[in-house]
């Protein structure tokens, strides 16, 4: 299986994607999925994509409640993946 980037087709996951809908990029509506066909993302391309999304849309962590959120600012986050 390859890790591929894709977009929905007529609001549906393409038939060639066996496990999709992961890590949507709000800027271009692409998602990550797994497929036997398509252009495979390398580890470096995948990491660059995810860091770019996080740069534009920082992830937050819950602090005792789903309402109160705190910025996640961990410089070693990619080293522990």
Secondary structure by P-SEA (a helix, b strand, c coil): ccbbbbbbccccccccccccccccccccbbbbbbccccccccaaaaaaaaaaaaaabbbbbbcccccbbbbbbcccccccc
